[in-house]
Amino acid sequence: MRVTPKPPRRINQPKVERDPYERGVKVLVEATKSRNWVDLFRGAVGAYGVTATAINPPADAVGAHAPTLFLQAAILVVAALIQMVRLEGRFSLFAPIFFLQGIAFGVGGPLVGFLAMIGCWGLSPILPGPGAVLFVQGGLALILGFLLHPDRTPHFSLIMAGVTWLPVLISVLLQKRLSASLDKRLKVVPRGAWGEKEGGEDDGADEDARREA
């Protein structure tokens, strides 16, 4: 087997044409985008309104009310799907990390949401991609919800984690990669064009090697 090395980036190559193999989430880059914080605020306010204000179980219901929990979970799932699916020229999946972190604030409370977000961003440099970031976010929110709010029904923590893991599950089932940023535009270089020179002429050795392959 012949391993073809990745082509070096040209000096005058724009920043938006980064290496297509780079899939990690850049915390500092995403934190400078105002719309991410707007998504976090929208997720927190919407989740709090759905789970604590707008939809409440009947007064005579004891403990968790199944229809109410189902309706709350369905609304949060639909909101996550709207944030995740993108139809801008082609079908793509976006990882709404800030929006789902806002849901952790709204469902689990400020302490759970803050600790889960800090832990998730702290581990992000060693995580391979946005799917792993969401998996860690959901796991931390679930564990912190159980530890910090043992008096509350566990269904809220399960809903919070399930909605956060939903994009990862859909990505695996559809075998489609999650995008970490809406601004990321990857320049896909065909494998056959890697051996081409600046002037468009192919190197003879590379051409022979490609024919043999």
N, C-alpha and C positions, 0 to 999 in steps of 0.2 A: 504493500500500500504506500502511495506517495502522499505525503502531507504537504499541502500548499500553504505557505505562510500568508498571513494577512498583509495586504499592501500598506505601505506607510502613508500617513496622511500628508498631503501636500502643504507647503507653507502658506499658500494663498487660499486654502480651502476654507469656506465659511464655517462658523461655529455650529450652525444648524446641521451640518453634514458630518456629524460625529461618527465614530466607529459603530457600525450596526451590531456588533457583538457586545457592546456595552449596554447592559440591561439593568444595572443597579439604580436605586433611587437616591438622588442627590438631595440631602436634607436642606442644606443651605440654599441651593438653587430653588427648590420648591417653596421654601419659607419666604422668599422675596416676592412671590406672586400674590397679589392682593386677592385674587379670586379664590385662592385656596382657603384663605381665612374667612372669606364670605361663605364658602361651602361649609366650613366647620361651624360657623354661626348658624347657618340655615339648618344643618343637620341637628345641632343641639336644640334649637328652639322647636323645630318640627317634632323631634322625638319626644321632648318633654311635653309638648302640647298633646301628642297622641297618647302617651302612656300615663300622664298625670292629670290632665285637665279636660281634654275634649271627650275622651272615651273612658268612662268609669263603670265598674260593675254595679248592678242594682244594690240598693241598700240592704236588702234581705239576703244577699249572697254571702256565704261563709267561705273565706279563703279565696283561692284563685277561681275566677269565673271563666270557664272554658270559652264561651262565645266571645267574650270581651278580649281575652288574650289572643284568640285567633284573629279577630279583626285588627287588633293592634299590630300583630306580626305581619299580617297581609299588607297593611298600609306601609310599613317600613320596608318590606320586601319590594313592593312596587316602586317606592322612592329610590331604593338602591339600584334597581334595574334601569330606571330612567337615567340615573347618573352614570351608569356603567356602559350602556349601549350607545354607540356612536354610528351614525349613518351619513358621514360627510364624504360623499363620493364612493365610499365602500364601507362594508360592515366591519367594525372594529370594536374591541373591548377595552375600556378604560378602567383603571383601578382608582375609584374615588376615595383615596386614602383619607383626606381631610374630612370629607363628608361623613364617612363611617366613624372617624374619631369623634366628630360632633355628635353622632348618635350615641356613642359611649358616654359622653357628657350628659345628654338628655335622659338616657335610660338609667345609667348606673350612678349618676350624680357627679358633681364637680371633682371630688377626690379620686374616684375610680377613673374618670375620663382623663384627668391630668396625669396620674401615675401610669396609666396604660399608654398614653401618648409619649411621655418621656422615655419609658422603657422601650417602646417600639422604635423611636428615633435613635435611641442610644445603640440599639442592636442593628440598625439599618446598614452601617458600613460593611458588616460581615454577611448580610443577607444577599442572596443571588439576584433577587428581582422583586417587583411589586407584589407578586403573589405570596412570596414568603413574608413580606412586610405585613400584609393583611392577615396571614395565618397567625403570626406572632401577636398582632394587635388583638385579634379575637380571643386568643388564648389568655393573654394578660387580662383583658377585660372580664373574661369569665372567672378566672381565679380570684381577681381582686373583688369582683362582685360577691363571690361566696365568702371571702374572708372579711371584708369591711362591712357587709350588710347581711349578717346571718339571720337577722330578724325578718328580712323581706322574703317574699316568695322567690324560690330559685328560678321560676319561669322567666322573670325579667332578664336575668343574666344569660339564660339559654337563648332567649330571643336576640339579645344584644350580640352574642357570639355568633349565632347562626346567620344573622344578616351580614355580619362582617366577613364570614367565610363564604357567603354566597358567590361573589365574583370568582373566587378561587375554584369553587366546584364547577361553575359554568365554564370557566376557562379550560379545565381538565376534560370535561365532557365533550366540549366542542373542539378540543385540541387546537385552541387559538390562544396566542400569547396576549397577556394583559399589557397595555401601554401604561407607562408610569407618568407620562406628561402629555398634555394636549399640544404642547409646542414642539414636541420632538418630531422632526422630519428626517427620516433615515434615507440616505442615498445608498441604494442597494447596488453594489458593483457585481456584474455577472462574473461567474468564475472564468469564462473564456476571455474576459477583457482584462484580467489581472496581469497578463504578460504583455499587454500593449504598451508601447512607448508614448511619450508626450505627443509625437507627431502622428500617431495613429498607425505606425508600422509595427508589425509583430516581430518579436525576436524568434529567430529560426529554431533555436534549441527548445524554447517553450512551445512552439507550434508542433514540433515533432513529438514532444512529450505528451501534449494534449491528444494528438492523433493516436498515439500508442494507448493512452487511457481509454 
